[in-house]
């Protein structure tokens, strides 16, 4: 139980600290604006420095591909358009439960606007219980709980691509060569087809088919894959890139929407004008400066703080090419990003290279994304609904294990029940 009386004694110190941080942040923003203006005046020179000395930098800096003073106002989307979104949730495995397994639940959304069609809002659960699902990651030193999160990312991408193929007039095929056992669920880790409500069946394909956007919550740059062994990384990344390839073939732009982004990739580019040395060779000049480098004067400032002062509502920043190492594995899906002032905040918008290079796709993606935020009162309505469909609440978790317990008893298993520790935690005697 939380002791509020003791907690109240610490509040004054926290408020004093936050006041000091607010003043320091304003000073950092002013300094960042100075470096931004300097970088704009010599943009090509600093880009050349970044490209030349990238391997000698001790930080990851994005590369601007448009003028740094560019501010683009986003237009309104066409009346008729479609938004696809997926999100995932899970029940983590626990040795204290009646069985060691985990569940991934994918929320799926199709929102057709101006087309006189019903939306799709549902979820697709998948239970993993076979040894190859539960313990395959142990050979790479990856915990099952961590691997479950990676598998969820794959399931979200595949479900999003399948929705895109359906809406664009394709047929729902088999996934990974597996037939669904019941046409509507994925059992034991086997992939199955995704059933859709008849009202969401595709319209006849035509050049005037309404534009469609595939929206996902979070970054498209999977930084967590960098330290993984190649075999483990390929099991996660390859299916994701194959799903993105389906979207590319269907000409459905993919957007990763990041609210309250903590990235500093664009600010790291400003460390080049902040560098006091003639060449930005961190290994040569700063290897002995362990505490704080001379170019770190802007830390811990984040990108969104800077662009919140630069953009007006409805405007985007210039696009940047991310320099994350994992993107070397992405091929033509290399990730670009910009910052978009959606009115309530500045969001980071990520797109693959094939979206960035197509003017029609990128304009459509940005206009529909901004409209989604406006419809959702500050956050894309499709992503909020996908989350609501995916989330597994306490009651859902209890029912899941109740169903599992009934099935185990029906199968004749003995001593079905939770551990004594779990049973005691659920019922206090105090």
C-alpha positions in Angstrom: 0.0 0.0 0.0 1.3 3.5 -0.9 1.9 5.8 2.0 0.7 9.2 0.7 1.8 11.1 3.8 5.4 10.0 3.2 5.1 10.6 -0.5 3.9 14.2 0.0 7.2 15.1 1.6 9.0 14.4 -1.7 6.7 16.5 -3.9 8.3 19.8 -3.1 11.7 18.6 -4.2 10.3 17.2 -7.5 8.5 20.5 -8.3 11.7 22.5 -7.7 13.7 20.2 -9.9 11.2 20.4 -12.7 11.2 24.2 -12.6 15.0 24.2 -13.0 14.7 21.8 -15.9 12.2 24.0 -17.7 14.6 26.9 -17.6 17.5 24.7 -18.8 15.3 23.3 -21.6 14.5 26.9 -22.9 18.2 27.7 -23.0 18.9 24.5 -24.9 16.2 25.2 -27.4 17.6 28.7 -28.1 21.1 27.1 -28.6 19.6 24.5 -30.9 17.9 27.2 -33.0 21.3 28.8 -33.4 22.9 25.6 -34.6 19.9 24.9 -36.9 20.3 28.2 -38.6 24.1 27.6 -39.0 23.4 24.1 -40.4 20.9 25.6 -42.9 23.5 28.1 -44.1 26.1 25.4 -44.7 23.8 22.4 -45.1 25.6 20.7 -47.9 28.9 21.1 -46.1 27.6 19.4 -42.9 25.9 16.7 -44.9 29.2 15.9 -46.6 30.9 15.8 -43.2 28.3 13.4 -42.0 28.7 11.1 -45.0 32.5 11.3 -44.8 33.0 10.8 -41.1 29.9 8.7 -40.2 32.0 5.7 -39.2 34.1 7.8 -36.8 31.1 9.4 -35.0 30.2 8.1 -31.5 26.5 9.0 -32.1 23.8 8.3 -34.7 22.8 11.3 -36.7 20.1 11.4 -39.4 20.7 13.1 -42.8 18.4 15.9 -44.0 17.2 15.3 -47.6 15.3 18.6 -47.8 16.3 22.2 -46.9 16.3 22.6 -43.1 14.2 25.7 -43.4 11.4 23.9 -45.3 8.0 24.0 -43.6 5.2 22.2 -45.6 1.5 22.7 -44.8 -0.4 19.4 -45.1 -3.5 19.5 -47.4 -6.9 17.9 -46.6 -7.4 14.3 -47.7 -10.0 13.3 -50.3 -13.5 12.7 -49.0 -13.3 9.0 -50.0 -10.4 7.1 -48.4 -9.6 4.1 -46.3 -7.5 3.6 -43.2 -6.1 0.3 -42.0 -4.5 -0.2 -38.6 -3.4 -3.0 -36.4 -2.1 -3.2 -32.8 -1.3 -6.1 -30.5 -1.5 -7.2 -26.9 -0.5 -10.3 -25.1 -0.9 -12.6 -22.1 2.7 -13.4 -21.0 3.7 -16.9 -20.1 4.0 -17.7 -16.3 5.2 -20.9 -14.6 2.8 -20.1 -11.8 -0.3 -20.5 -14.1 -2.1 -23.7 -14.9 -0.1 -24.1 -18.1 3.0 -22.5 -19.6 1.8 -20.8 -22.8 1.2 -17.3 -24.1 -1.4 -15.5 -26.2 -1.0 -12.7 -28.8 -4.1 -10.8 -29.7 -4.1 -8.6 -32.8 -6.7 -5.8 -33.1 -7.6 -5.1 -36.8 -9.3 -2.0 -38.1 -10.6 -1.0 -41.5 -12.2 2.5 -41.6 -13.7 3.3 -45.1 -14.6 7.0 -45.3 -17.1 8.4 -47.9 -17.8 5.0 -49.4 -21.1 3.8 -47.9 -19.4 0.7 -46.4 -19.3 -0.6 -42.9 -16.0 -0.5 -40.9 -14.2 -3.6 -39.6 -13.3 -3.6 -35.9 -12.3 -6.9 -34.5 -9.4 -8.9 -33.0 -7.6 -12.2 -33.8 -6.2 -14.2 -31.0 -3.3 -16.7 -31.3 -2.2 -19.1 -28.6 1.4 -20.4 -28.5 2.0 -23.6 -26.5 4.2 -25.9 -28.5 7.9 -26.4 -27.4 9.2 -24.9 -30.7 7.1 -21.7 -30.0 8.1 -21.5 -26.3 11.7 -22.4 -26.3 13.2 -21.7 -29.7 14.6 -18.4 -28.6 16.6 -20.0 -25.7 19.3 -21.1 -28.1 20.1 -17.4 -28.8 19.9 -16.4 -25.1 16.5 -14.6 -25.6 13.9 -15.0 -22.9 10.5 -16.3 -23.9 8.8 -13.2 -22.7 11.1 -11.1 -24.9 10.6 -13.3 -27.9 6.8 -13.1 -27.5 7.1 -9.3 -28.0 9.1 -9.8 -31.2 6.5 -12.3 -32.5 3.7 -9.8 -31.7 5.5 -7.2 -34.0 5.6 -9.8 -36.8 1.9 -10.6 -36.3 0.9 -6.9 -36.4 2.8 -6.4 -39.7 1.4 -9.5 -41.4 -2.2 -8.7 -40.4 -1.8 -5.1 -41.7 -0.6 -6.4 -45.1 -3.4 -8.9 -45.3 -6.0 -6.2 -44.7 -4.3 -4.1 -47.4 -4.4 -6.9 -49.9 -8.1 -7.5 -49.2 -9.1 -3.8 -49.5 -7.2 -3.3 -52.7 -9.0 -6.1 -54.4 -6.7 -9.0 -53.9 -7.7 -12.4 -52.5 -6.8 -13.6 -49.1 -4.1 -16.3 -49.5 -2.5 -18.8 -47.2 0.1 -17.6 -44.8 3.5 -19.3 -44.8 1.9 -22.2 -46.6 -0.3 -23.2 -43.7 -4.1 -23.8 -43.9 -6.2 -22.4 -41.1 -7.9 -25.1 -39.0 -11.1 -23.2 -38.5 -10.8 -20.3 -41.0 -10.8 -17.7 -38.2 -8.1 -18.5 -35.6 -4.5 -19.3 -35.4 -3.9 -22.4 -33.3 -0.6 -23.5 -31.8 1.3 -20.9 -33.8 0.0 -22.0 -37.2 -0.9 -19.1 -39.5 -4.4 -19.0 -40.9 -6.5 -16.8 -43.1 -8.1 -13.7 -41.7 -11.9 -13.6 -42.0 -13.5 -10.3 -42.8 -17.1 -9.0 -42.5 -18.9 -9.1 -45.8 -19.3 -5.3 -45.7 -15.5 -4.9 -45.9 -15.1 -7.0 -49.0 -13.1 -5.1 -51.7 -14.8 -3.0 -54.3 -14.0 -3.7 -58.0 -10.5 -2.5 -58.7 -10.3 0.7 -60.7 -7.9 3.7 -61.2 -10.3 5.8 -59.1 -10.2 3.4 -56.2 -10.0 5.6 -53.0 -6.5 6.0 -51.5 -5.7 3.7 -48.6 -3.3 4.2 -45.7 -1.7 1.5 -43.5 -1.1 3.0 -40.1 0.9 1.4 -37.3 1.7 2.6 -33.8 5.4 3.1 -33.0 8.6 3.1 -34.9 9.3 1.2 -38.1 13.0 1.1 -37.1 13.4 -2.0 -35.0 16.4 -1.0 -33.0 16.0 -4.0 -30.7 17.0 -6.4 -33.6 20.6 -4.9 -33.9 22.2 -7.0 -31.1 20.4 -10.3 -32.0 22.1 -13.2 -33.7 21.5 -13.2 -37.5 19.3 -16.3 -37.4 17.1 -14.8 -34.7 16.9 -11.4 -36.4 16.0 -13.0 -39.7 13.0 -14.9 -38.2 11.6 -11.5 -37.1 12.7 -9.1 -39.8 12.2 -11.1 -43.0 8.4 -11.7 -42.5 7.9 -8.1 -41.6 9.7 -6.9 -44.8 7.7 -9.4 -46.8 4.5 -7.9 -45.4 5.7 -4.4 -46.3 6.4 -5.6 -49.8 2.8 -6.6 -50.1 1.8 -3.1 -49.2 4.3 -1.7 -51.7 2.9 -3.9 -54.5 -0.6 -2.7 -53.6 0.5 1.0 -53.5 -0.7 1.4 -49.9 1.6 3.8 -48.1 2.8 2.6 -44.7 3.2 5.1 -41.8 4.7 4.6 -38.4 3.1 7.1 -36.0 5.2 8.0 -32.9 3.5 10.1 -30.2 5.8 11.7 -27.6 8.8 10.5 -29.5 12.1 10.4 -27.5 14.3 10.3 -30.6 17.2 12.7 -31.0 18.3 11.8 -34.5 17.8 15.2 -36.1 19.3 17.0 -33.1 22.3 14.7 -33.4 22.9 16.3 -36.9 23.3 19.6 -35.1 26.2 18.2 -33.1 28.2 18.7 -36.3 28.0 22.5 -36.2 28.5 22.2 -32.4 31.8 20.3 -32.8 34.7 22.6 -31.9 37.2 20.6 -34.1 37.9 21.0 -37.8 37.0 17.4 -38.4 34.3 15.5 -36.5 36.5 12.5 -35.6 35.2 11.5 -32.2 37.8 8.7 -31.8 40.7 11.0 -32.4 39.6 14.1 -30.5 37.3 13.0 -27.8 38.2 9.5 -26.8 39.5 10.6 -23.4 36.4 12.8 -22.6 34.3 10.2 -21.0 31.9 12.4 -19.0 30.6 14.8 -21.5 31.6 15.6 -25.1 31.9 19.2 -26.3 29.1 18.6 -28.8 26.6 17.3 -26.2 25.5 20.8 -25.2 22.0 20.1 -26.3 21.4 17.0 -24.3 19.0 15.8 -23.0 16.9 17.8 -25.5 14.8 15.7 -27.9 13.7 16.4 -31.4 10.1 17.1 -30.6 11.0 20.0 -28.3 12.9 21.7 -31.1 10.3 21.1 -33.8 7.5 22.2 -31.6 9.1 25.7 -31.7 9.6 25.5 -35.5 6.3 24.2 -36.8 2.8 25.6 -36.8 -0.2 23.3 -36.5 -0.7 21.3 -39.8 2.9 21.8 -40.9 5.7 19.2 -41.3 9.4 19.5 -41.0 11.9 18.5 -43.8 12.3 14.8 -44.3 15.4 13.0 -42.8 17.1 9.7 -43.7 17.7 7.7 -40.6 21.1 6.3 -40.0 20.2 3.4 -37.7 22.5 0.4 -38.3 19.7 -2.1 -38.5 18.4 -0.3 -41.7 21.3 -1.9 -43.6 19.1 -5.0 -43.6 16.0 -3.2 -44.9 16.9 -2.9 -48.6 14.5 -0.6 -50.4 12.4 -0.3 -47.2 15.0 2.1 -45.7 13.2 4.4 -43.2 12.8 8.2 -43.6 11.0 10.5 -41.1 9.7 13.9 -40.5 8.0 15.8 -37.7 4.3 16.7 -38.0 2.6 19.3 -35.9 -0.9 17.7 -35.4 -2.2 20.5 -33.2 -2.0 18.8 -29.8 1.7 17.7 -30.2 4.5 17.2 -32.6 4.5 13.6 -33.8 7.3 11.7 -35.5 6.1 10.2 -38.8 8.2 7.4 -40.3 7.8 5.9 -43.9 9.7 3.4 -46.0 11.8 4.7 -48.9 9.3 3.6 -51.5 6.7 5.9 -49.9 9.1 8.8 -49.6 10.1 8.6 -53.3 6.5 8.6 -54.6 5.0 12.1 -54.3 1.4 10.9 -54.6 1.9 8.3 -51.8 3.6 10.6 -49.4 1.1 13.4 -49.9 -1.8 11.0 -49.4 -0.1 9.4 -46.3 0.5 12.7 -44.5 -2.9 14.2 -45.3 -4.8 11.1 -44.1 -2.6 10.7 -41.0 -3.3 14.3 -40.0 -7.1 13.8 -40.6 -6.9 10.7 -38.4 -5.4 12.7 -35.6 -8.1 15.3 -35.9 -10.9 12.7 -35.9 -9.3 11.1 -32.8 -9.0 14.4 -30.9 -5.2 14.3 -30.7 -4.3 10.7 -31.6 -5.2 8.7 -34.7 -8.6 7.2 -34.2 -7.7 4.1 -36.1 -4.8 3.3 -33.8 -6.9 4.0 -30.7 -9.5 1.6 -31.9 -6.9 -1.0 -32.9 -5.6 -0.8 -29.4 -9.0 -1.1 -27.8 -9.7 -4.2 -29.9 -6.3 -5.7 -29.0 -6.0 -5.0 -25.3 -6.4 -8.0 -23.0 -8.0 -6.8 -19.8 -8.0 -8.6 -16.4 -11.4 -10.2 -17.0 -10.3 -11.4 -20.5 -7.2 -13.0 -18.9 -9.3 -14.8 -16.2 -11.6 -16.1 -18.9 -8.7 -17.3 -21.0 -7.3 -19.4 -18.2 -10.8 -20.6 -17.2 -11.3 -21.9 -20.8 -7.8 -23.5 -20.7 -8.6 -25.1 -17.3 -11.8 -26.6 -18.6 -10.1 -28.0 -21.7 -7.3 -29.6 -19.6 -9.9 -31.2 -17.3 -11.9 -32.4 -20.3 -8.7 -34.0 -21.6 -8.2 -35.9 -18.4 -5.3 -34.1 -17.0 -4.8 -34.3 -13.2 -3.8 -31.6 -10.6 -4.8 -28.7 -12.8 -4.3 -25.4 -10.9 -2.0 -22.5 -10.2 1.1 -22.6 -8.0 0.7 -22.1 -4.2 2.5 -18.7 -4.6 0.0 -17.5 -7.1 -2.9 -18.8 -5.1 -1.7 -17.0 -2.0 -1.2 -13.7 -3.9 -4.8 -13.8 -5.1 -6.3 -14.2 -1.7 -4.8 -12.2 1.2 -5.4 -13.3 4.8 -4.5 -9.8 6.2 
